[in-house]
Amino acid sequence: MSAAIVFVHIRGMVSLPFPVRQNPYCSFHFKNKAGISMITILQPTLSNIAVILFMYLCISILVTNRKSINKYLFSAGVLILISACVISLFYLPVRFEDYKFDLRLVPLVIFSILFGWKHAIPALVIAVSWRLGMGGVGALPGVVFGMILPVTLALLFHKKDRAMPNPLALFLLMTACWLVSDLPILFLVPNGVDMFGEIYLIRILGLQVSAFILYFFIFQLDREVMVKRRLRFYAERDPLTGLYNMRYVENYIKNRTSSRTMYIVMIDVDHFKRINDSFGHLHGDAVLKNVATTLTRLIPPHRSLLGRYGGEEFILFLEADSKESLMNIVSGIHSGIEHTPFYVEDQKLDVTVSIGVSKLKGPEELYQAIEKADNSLYASKRNGRNQISYAI
C-alpha cells in the first residue's frame, strides 16, 4: 500500500481477455462494479477519521495540561501520538472498487503546520520506516509522494505562533497535497488516466472533509485554551501592571522550599500622589505600568517573584546565596529605577523608590516577614525617601 493509492487483487474476479502487468508504483486488477456498496467505502473512511480524532483528543489533553508537563515529555507524547496514528491508518485502508487508500497525510500535514519540523520530521521518519518495513511494491513511491512531499509542503505553512492557516489556505494546501499524492498515478500506472478519473472525487472529498473536521476541533481547542489562559491571567495577575497579584504571590511562597536564604523586598514609588495630582490618575497608572516593566527587567529571572502589593507598592520574593548578593540585587533595583527616564505628556519625571527588606525564615512566617519589610520601607520614607532599609 502506498501513501497515495494501492491497487489490490481481489479473489473471485472475472478473468480479463488481456494480461495485466504490474508496475513499480502499485499492482492492480479490474473487477466488475456490481458488488460495490457504499458501506465498503463509508466504514473504513469513518474508521480513519475516528483514529485521527482520537489522536486529536489525546494531543488536546497534552496541550491543555502543558504547563504541568515537562517539555521533553510533551514533545515525546506528541511524537508518539502522531506516529501511532499514521501507522494505524496503514492497517485501515479505504477500499474503492479495486483500489485501497487511507488518510495518513491528513494528520501528518495538519500537525506539521501546528508543531513545525521539530515534531513533524521525527514523526515522518518513524512512519516512513514502518511503512518501508511493511514492504510491498508501492512502499517506496508511497512514502515519497504520499508522505514526504506533503509534509514538505505543509512545513511551508508553519508559523512560529502555531496558528492554523485560514480555511481557504487549508483547502488549497490539502488540494496541493492530494495532487502530489495522486497525480503520479497518471504517469506510473497503466491505464492511470481511467483509474484517476474513477477515484479522484472520493479521494479529494475524503482528504478535505477529514482535514476540515480536524481543523474545526483544533480551532475550538485553541479558543478553549485561550479562554482558560485569559481566566488564569485575571485570576493570577494584577489587571493594571500585569504583575502577579497578592493571592498568587502568597500561594507561591507558601509552597516554596529552597536551600538558599529567602527575603521579602517591599518597593514603593516616592511621591506618587504628587504625580496623580499633577497629571491625573490615567497618567499615574501609566507611570505605574512603566515602573512595573522596569522592575521586571531589573530583577534576576530565576529564584524571584515580583507582584503588586497594592497602590504604588510592589512586593518581591527573592532567594540569594549571601547577604552581599542580596544587597547587590536590591541596590541594582534602586539605582535602575532612579536612572530610568519616565515621561508624562513628553515631560520627563524623576522617579525614585523607597525599599524595605526583611529575611523570610520560612513560608509559615510570610506575613511577619512582609510586616517587617513594610516597616523597613516606611523607615526609608521617614529618613527622606529614595533609599534602602534592611531588617535582616
Rosetta blueprint (number, residue, H / E / L):
1 M L
2 S L
3 A L
4 A L
5 I L
6 V E
7 F E
8 V L
9 H L
10 I L
11 R L
12 G L
13 M L
14 V L
15 S L
16 L L
17 P L
18 F L
19 P L
20 V L
21 R L
22 Q L
23 N L
24 P L
25 Y L
26 C L
27 S L
28 F L
29 H L
30 F L
31 K L
32 N L
33 K L
34 A L
35 G L
36 I L
37 S L
38 M H
39 I H
40 T H
41 I H
42 L H
43 Q H
44 P H
45 T H
46 L H
47 S H
48 N H
49 I H
50 A H
51 V H
52 I H
53 L H
54 F H
55 M H
56 Y H
57 L H
58 C H
59 I H
60 S H
61 I H
62 L H
63 V H
64 T H
65 N L
66 R H
67 K H
68 S H
69 I L
70 N L
71 K H
72 Y H
73 L H
74 F H
75 S H
76 A H
77 G H
78 V H
79 L H
80 I H
81 L H
82 I H
83 S H
84 A H
85 C H
86 V H
87 I H
88 S H
89 L H
90 F H
91 Y L
92 L L
93 P L
94 V E
95 R E
96 F E
97 E L
98 D L
99 Y E
100 K E
101 F E
102 D L
103 L L
104 R L
105 L H
106 V H
107 P H
108 L H
109 V H
110 I H
111 F H
112 S H
113 I H
114 L H
115 F H
116 G L
117 W H
118 K H
119 H H
120 A H
121 I H
122 P H
123 A H
124 L H
125 V H
126 I H
127 A H
128 V H
129 S H
130 W H
131 R H
132 L H
133 G H
134 M H
135 G L
136 G L
137 V L
138 G L
139 A H
140 L H
141 P H
142 G H
143 V H
144 V H
145 F H
146 G H
147 M H
148 I H
149 L H
150 P H
151 V H
152 T H
153 L H
154 A H
155 L H
156 L L
157 F L
158 H L
159 K L
160 K L
161 D L
162 R L
163 A L
164 M L
165 P L
166 N L
167 P H
168 L H
169 A H
170 L H
171 F H
172 L H
173 L H
174 M H
175 T H
176 A H
177 C H
178 W H
179 L H
180 V H
181 S H
182 D H
183 L L
184 P H
185 I H
186 L H
187 F H
188 L H
189 V L
190 P L
191 N L
192 G H
193 V H
194 D H
195 M H
196 F H
197 G H
198 E H
199 I H
200 Y H
201 L H
202 I H
203 R H
204 I H
205 L H
206 G H
207 L H
208 Q H
209 V H
210 S H
211 A H
212 F H
213 I H
214 L H
215 Y H
216 F H
217 F H
218 I H
219 F H
220 Q H
221 L H
222 D H
223 R H
224 E H
225 V H
226 M H
227 V H
228 K H
229 R H
230 R H
231 L H
232 R H
233 F H
234 Y H
235 A H
236 E H
237 R E
238 D L
239 P L
240 L L
241 T L
242 G L
243 L L
244 Y E
245 N L
246 M H
247 R H
248 Y H
249 V H
250 E H
251 N H
252 Y H
253 I H
254 K H
255 N L
256 R L
257 T L
258 S L
259 S L
260 R L
261 T E
262 M E
263 Y E
264 I E
265 V E
266 M E
267 I E
268 D E
269 V E
270 D L
271 H L
272 F H
273 K H
274 R H
275 I H
276 N H
277 D H
278 S H
279 F H
280 G L
281 H H
282 L H
283 H H
284 G H
285 D H
286 A H
287 V H
288 L H
289 K H
290 N H
291 V H
292 A H
293 T H
294 T H
295 L H
296 T H
297 R H
298 L H
299 I L
300 P L
301 P L
302 H L
303 R L
304 S E
305 L E
306 L E
307 G E
308 R E
309 Y E
310 G E
311 G L
312 E L
313 E E
314 F E
315 I E
316 L E
317 F E
318 L E
319 E E
320 A E
321 D L
322 S L
323 K H
324 E H
325 S H
326 L H
327 M H
328 N H
329 I H
330 V H
331 S H
332 G H
333 I H
334 H H
335 S H
336 G H
337 I H
338 E H
339 H L
340 T L
341 P L
342 F E
343 Y E
344 V E
345 E L
346 D L
347 Q E
348 K E
349 L E
350 D L
351 V L
352 T L
353 V E
354 S E
355 I E
356 G E
357 V E
358 S E
359 K E
360 L E
361 K L
362 G L
363 P H
364 E H
365 E H
366 L H
367 Y H
368 Q H
369 A H
370 I H
371 E H
372 K H
373 A H
374 D H
375 N H
376 S H
377 L H
378 Y H
379 A H
380 S H
381 K H
382 R H
383 N L
384 G L
385 R L
386 N L
387 Q L
388 I E
389 S E
390 Y E
391 A E
392 I L
